Amino acid sequence: MKKNNREIRKEDFTGKLEFQNISFQYSGSSYPALRNVTFKLKPGRKIAVVGMNGSGKTTLVKLLCRMYDSDAGKILLNGVDIREYDYKSYMKLFSVVFQDFKLLAFSVGENVAGPGKIL
């Protein structure tokens, strides 16, 4: 990941986001997770991303959060390629919790009562 110095602050964020011909393939996969995906998100609008398992929904979010860089295409924020922003200042714009997220290693009951004990 290339280091850049272009800072972005939350107050500079206009919400203008664009995916331009984004393609991405996970290492070891025989097919791309995304191929030539293009769309624009307008400020103030709400969208839903729906699809079958493995259709690329989580990959879109991971690319937006710079967990990976795309193989082709660009993601623009405020008209600027997100790879041009300082990574730390860019990451301050996001809070993401993925569906497989686990805050605690045990169930809620086990975390309250202690391992091996269920409330």
N, C-alpha and C positions, 0 to 999 in steps of 0.2 A: 504494500500500500504506500503510495507516494505521499510524502509529507508536504503539506501546503500551509501557507500562512494567512490565507484570506479568512478573516473572522466573520461570523454572523451572530447577531444577537437576536433574542426572541422578539424584541421590538422592531427589528428589521424584516422579520418574516411576514411577507404579504399573503402567504398561503398559495401562491401561484406555483403549481407543480406540474411537470410534464415528463412523461416517459416517451422517448423517441427511439423506436426500432430496437427495443431491448431484447437481447438474447442471452440465455445463461444455461450452462450445462454443468451439473455437479460432477466433480472428479469421480471417475469410475463408472459413471452412468453411460448407458449406450444410447440415450436419447436426451434432447434438451428439455429442461423444465419449462423454459419460456423461449419462444421464437418470434422475433419481430413484433413485440408488443408495443403499441403506441396509443397513448391517451393523454388527455389534459384534465386536471382537476382545477375547478374555478374556486376562488376564495369564497367562503361562506356556504358552500354547497356540501351536502352530505351524500356519500355513496355507500353502497354495499358491494362487497366483493364476494361472489358466491361461485361455487363450482364443486365438482366431485373431488374426492381424495386424490391427491397427486396432480391436480390441475395447475398448480403454480401460485396459489393464493399466498401462502407463507413465504414463498420465494420472493414475491413482489415486495413484501414488507422487509425481508432481510436485505434485499438490494437497496431499498430506500434508506434503511438504517446503516448501510455500509458494512454489514457483516460480511458481505462479499462484494466484489466489483463485477459488473456485467462483462460478458465476453464480447458483446457488441452493443452499440447504441449508447445513448446518454440519458441520464436523469437530470433534469434541470429544476432548480429551485430559485425563484426570482430571476429566471432567465440565465442562471449560472450553473454549469456542470457541477454536481455535488462533490466531485473529486477535487475541485479547486478550493473548497472550503477547508479550513483547519478542522481536523477530525474532532477534536475535543469540543470546540465551540459548536460544531454542527450537531454533535450527539446531544447537546443540551436541549435541543428542540423536541426530542422524542422520549416517550415512555412507552415501552412495549412489553406485554406479557403474552407469551405464546401458549397455545392450548395444552402443551405437555408440561407446563411450568409446575414445579413443586416447591413451595416455600419451606415445608417441613418434611422431614424424612419419614415420619410415621403419620398415622391417622390423627385427626384432631383429638380424639379420645385418648390415644396413647401418648400424645404430646402433653396433654393436661395431666393424666394420671401417672405417666411414666412408662417406659418400655415394658411390654409384656402384661400390662394391666389395662383393662378396658373399663371405661365408665359406663 
